[in-house]
Amino acid sequence: MSTLTRPKPGEDEDDLLKLQEQFLASAPGGRPTVTIKRPDKRKTDGSEKEEGRHIVKMEAIPAKKSKFKLDTELEKRKQMEAKPPLLKADDVDDIEELLDRHDRGMAAVLTTIIERDTRNEMYMAPVLGKQGFPKAIHNNRSKTETTKIRKKSLFAQQVEAHSSLQFGVEPAPQRSVSAFRGEAQAGVVGNPQQGTTPGSYIVEGIGLGIHNSQAESLKIHDENVQKLAGMSETDILEERQKLLEMLDPKLIEFLKKKRKAKEESSKTAAVADAKKVSFSVQREVKQRSEAAQEDELPVRPNKNWINMGTVEGEKLEWMKDLPPPSSVSSQTGRPARFDFQGNIMAVDADVPVNLGLHHHGEEPERAGYTLEEMFLLARSSNLQQRVIALHTLARVINQAKSGYLSEKIETPIIPAILAGGVVMLLRWALDDTAEGTVAAAVDALHALLCSPLDEEAADITWAWFLGNLSAALTPSATLEKEAQSEDTDEENKEEETDADVVRRDIIEALVKRMELLVRFRYIFQSMRPQAATVVQMLEILTRAAQHSGNMAYEILKCPGLVDTVMTDFLPTAWTPPDCSKPVSCVYGLPVPAAMHFMQVLCQAGRNMASIMVSKHQLNVRLLRYLALPSRDLHLPFAEAVDLQRESLGTWRVCVSYGLAMQTYFDLYSSILLSLGKLEDRWLLSCDSSTMEKAAHDPFTLDVRMICVLEKVLCVAGYSSTLQEGSDYGRSEETTFTSANWSHVTEILYPIKAYTIHVLNDLSTSYPVKKQKLDLPTACLNFLATYYELEGRQSGIDVIASLDSIEQFCRTCIIPLLSSHGLSVIIDSLSSHSNLLAPASAVPTETASNLPSLCVCKVPNSEDTALTDPATCQETWKLNMPVLLPHSPFGLLVALLRLMLAVCRRHKSLIPQLIEPVVHNKDILVYMAKTCAVSRSAFHTAHFTGGENLLHYYWLKCCTLVSCQNMSLAHRVALQLVARVHHGNEHLVHDLISTVVFSPNFLSEGEDTQLTSEALEGLNITENLHIISATQEEISLSKHKLLQQTYLSLAKIRGHYLQAFGGMEEALQDSRNLFMGNPQEIQSQMITGAGESLMPRDWMFLPLIHVYNKAAQARSVSGDSVSPQGVAMVTSVLQWTYALETWRPVEMDQISVTLRLTRVMCAFIAGNDLFLERPVNHYLAGLLRVFATQKHLDKLDFEERVPGITSSYDLYQEFLEHYEGVSFGDPVFGLYVLLPLQQRHSSLLRKAVWGERRRMLRTLRISLTEMLIPLENYLQPEEQDVELLQLYLSAIITKGVQSVWSPVLYLIAVHHVNRFIYILHEDGNGAIRSHMWKQILANESKVSDVIYYKQANVSMPQGMELYDPLPQGRLATLIKRRNAIQV
Amino acid sequence: ITIEKDSKVPNAAIFTVNKEDHTLGNLITVQLLKDPQVLFAGYKVPHPLEHKFVLRIQTTPDYTPQEAMTNAITDLISEISLLEERFRDAVRDRQEGSPI
């Protein structure tokens, strides 16, 4: 080998080939080195590469065979398998070795490989598979095994078979150019990958020359071609599929892999002949000649250029134009691609390449990046790529969150990327040293965590009553875990990995595990990023604080973080920036986002707010920002307004706690001044039509100011109670600057005057002008609070104040109530109702570990489709109707509140004020609509709270003046109780004590109504008597039961209130929030958002409590339930019964199964509980309800019922109880029978017949006592053979007897009888004859089974028997008898 | 064993048997249920770790739970002694019939 010269630069291909020839000739034994198989390792060595190339081809060639070849070969192989050849036993991996062995002969033919002109040859290219590579390659092996005798490759044969003339291809001038003429045979995709054919020659084996092999292969080929021509494309695909199925999948996999590897290596091989390597994904025939290809190049290679002496087309491949993106390839489920703005790219969008969206990933012809690619790029070592990827990711997330993408993408993006580990990725990117990357990471993190729409929505509802409350966005999993960790020890906590925490709760993971806060502090202090990044970081912190009170405290605790924010972003003195250009560095300037962050921190808890005020001088800052009008703040105007807005928000929160009152005194004069101007400004703005178009609402600040003042009122109003209760000692009282009532009376007059003005304006011109309702809302709330509190003050001139109230109402409220303006507002209730919203509006982009307030945008259906994306965005609206512009809820709540407050003090106004509202047709219609909707999509959304409040206040009005339709009001109340959120415990308590159990609201319970109903009931046999185990007759008269319930409503209410006594603390908190008592409010953040306070089956809750208590106590002491327990259960059952009768619609919203299982608990709860007289009566009454056909049809024991593991387990427990303690009580027995109906699972029946045979003796319900139709047990006939055998054995062993349990006996006889007389063959013949054998062996005992005709309750045993058997049955009987005797 | 008369249900009694479990409870219950004058018989082990069971019996008016219980126990004893006797016989037969 050493004698050979190395190839030099400048040698052309001929020289190289010559060299190679020499080399091969001189190689000992003609065996080339092993390395030729791995040509890519020797890229610098020309000659070696040359060989490598050929090897590559050799391996590749068989892949070009058509699959039909494969077909025939497969057959052959099967034949050969009888006596496997030597190589057969080899493992698949041995193929390489095999090839090596065949490589020996390569030397002899290599020259011809190159020399031969392949331009005009025809190629059979493989059919493309799903993977883009053909499967047929596996033949490589079988062929070498089976046809060792072959001299020529298939390819060669093919070439011979088709003369070049057939294709009429002109030889290209360059010898290096291989003309590619893919054949146009149907369904065959030209794969223009490899040009040199003769390589296959070698593969076929050297020195195995047997003459007929050539002939044979030719024959095969001809056959193939013929077949191919005769087949349609679909046939071909079908065949291919068959082939794939036939072959060992492992083999296919291996071959595919191998093929791919080859493909890659072939690409890297420097081929002197320029050959086109292009593989297309489409099922299109792509043929291109090299010549044509060269034309495609944007620049014609010039020989004179350096290193361009030999044109290597493959290397110039990248210069070509991309194939056009084709929509032809309509593969389903293509990965979505996004442009840099986060918009999705259409599959066939043809965008110019200079936008930079094309890249060398998969599908190079499509523009845009997939999420996967962005993840990859975010970890790139190239700074720019990282930054771009992160920014793009941020925009995609933003788009997805707003809901713009929801229609274009199959699966939601946010959960997908969270699962993809985006949190870790972003946190990692935050640690980057480059500021650009950090900024981009902050951008992406901001997009992921924060939802600006939630903030926007909170802003909309700010002026509403209790608008200062926010929801704590804690994932429910974390709440559960906290509840658990109280019981379990701390060590369990440590076991959670970071990934687990991320999966459970992203914010907690970021703050507690990944040290986000420390990193942020570092970024703030040392990196000093740009303005946008600072704002985003502050917003991320805000979102983290919104997580929960604990998390907010973590942030406050983080050393230096809040200090930094305070000094850098909320300074009290600053140099005025240049207002003409956008601010790039916000250090040393007040930032609205920072103020918002403060607001959220204050909301999170009283202690935090007081720390902020006392330690960080928040009140000084508030004073500084609010003292001057926005124009004089030396900030850009929009910034200044924002800052003041946020400051007022923070102030309101602080004042709610009674903090920062000093600021009020400091600002007193300026407040009065601005209030005085308010009226003029309103007039001004109403006149000018430009108000709507103004960039911001000129009254935002006033609205917020009035909100603050309302809270100031609270502080002043409660200060007197504080002084009275002098023992009331608090440590923070020192910081608590108290205001008294005289401090606030002055601000009433301007606001009142102004309110009158605004409301009058509303009542006349609202339908035309559609003024914003924020301001009137805030004013009304202020007045409501004022009048509420005024009554509590001592030393007020009562008569004068009542006079002023009356006058106010006469001038303002009463005209408003009858005005057209208000009726328009009320009219819009339905269209703005969250409860009536369609289910389609629910956002899909949510993740359980990152809860949000579920606000997103939905396409505005009212607008016609717009094609322009820019204008398209404008027509999107918020998904919650409550939040849409001109939402009436805030205003109406405030109005009702004011009216109630007024009426509480001035009773004579009630008819004038309340009646119009209670009787208002539109409101009634709206209420009826909400009752009709079972469960809205936004049932638990935070912002539905506003609507709940409206319902509550309306109901309160109804308690004062009875409404025309009290049952409607009661239904509203029932719905509301099950719907209100956490933090509204006060509402529930108030509703339960005043509305739900109020006899006024249950007009059905009145005597006259009841008697009329009872009279009706007499016609239908209402009274049904059951003899209970106590030998008493239970009369099931509906009338009596309801009457009793009605009379004991007060007792029932007491029991319910007692049962919910566990919520006392929460109730107190909630009441304080409603009353606005500043000393008592601990937090303005409500935990448990997104869940209803009360479960839907709340009426059963006390029963469950009793049950649980009994279950725990049973092990300790006696069996019996305490008298209180009995009374409680009685109340619950009474109430449930009343609801089932009077409010069936509401009850039907809870599934029947759920209700039944809850009632069943009453049996299990105590050993003799069900024997108590009232309990037994009401259980019987409820049974009657459940036994109606409507409910029986809905009963489904497969259903998942919350609180129990499975219905089957409960039923087992139930049965055990029946066996143990029932005394055979029929009511209990009937409940046992409920799940035994034929339509339920046979598993339940087996539980009785198979496992609890003793019950068959004690379940002594007579046929006349059956409340459930007997047909339900007899039809359809039993199919379960096992159960049938159980029936029969029970009958034979006298386990079930007509004397003891007629019903069960009848059931067993019926089904066995029907089964044994089935004549047609159903596959159970053997079992049937076995049963006959058993029957005939005990014929005397089971004659009923043989002679049974049909069920008939009037007969003694409930069944009719054949006296003489009919002919057919007799024949069967005799036949069976004979069969046994034989 | 303690006996307690059930106040709510006529002709019924609750027997609490200490230091016994399902073995005896089931045996007696099944035996009681064979008695046609027994309307109801059922037992219950209040807690699996507590070694006792509670037996409830209800009979027809002309009969008392105590009698039913006594009868059931007597029957059981005789049945078991019969079983024992037969068993011994069988063993004896076996030993005599096929000496080793």
Contacts between the chains, C-beta under 8 A, distances in Angstrom:
chain1	res1	chain2	res2	distance
A	1029	B	9	5.2
A	1029	B	40	7.7
A	1029	B	58	7.3
A	1030	B	8	5.2
A	1030	B	9	5.3
A	1030	B	10	7.3
A	1031	B	9	7.6
A	1031	B	10	5.4
A	1114	B	46	6.0
A	1114	B	47	6.9
A	1115	B	46	7.2
A	1115	B	47	4.4
A	1115	B	49	7.7
A	1115	B	50	7.1
A	1119	B	46	6.6
A	1119	B	54	7.3
A	1167	B	44	7.8
A	1168	B	6	7.6
A	1168	B	8	6.3
A	1171	B	8	4.6
A	1171	B	9	6.6
A	1172	B	8	7.7
A	1216	B	44	7.5
A	1217	B	44	7.7
A	1218	B	42	7.9
A	1219	B	42	4.8
A	1219	B	44	7.7
A	1220	B	42	4.7
A	1220	B	43	6.2
A	1220	B	44	3.1
A	1220	B	54	7.4
A	1220	B	56	7.1
A	1221	B	42	6.4
A	1221	B	44	6.0
A	1221	B	54	7.9
A	1221	B	56	5.9
A	1222	B	40	7.1
A	1222	B	42	6.9
A	1223	B	6	7.6
A	1223	B	9	5.0
A	1223	B	12	6.0
A	1223	B	39	7.7
A	1223	B	40	4.9
A	1223	B	56	6.4
A	1223	B	58	5.1
A	1224	B	39	6.0
A	1224	B	40	4.4
A	1224	B	58	7.0
A	1254	B	29	6.5
A	1254	B	30	6.7
A	1254	B	33	6.1
A	1254	B	42	7.3
A	1257	B	33	4.7
A	1258	B	33	7.4
A	1258	B	39	7.8
A	1258	B	40	5.2
A	1258	B	41	7.4
A	1258	B	42	6.7
A	1260	B	39	7.3
A	1299	B	36	7.8
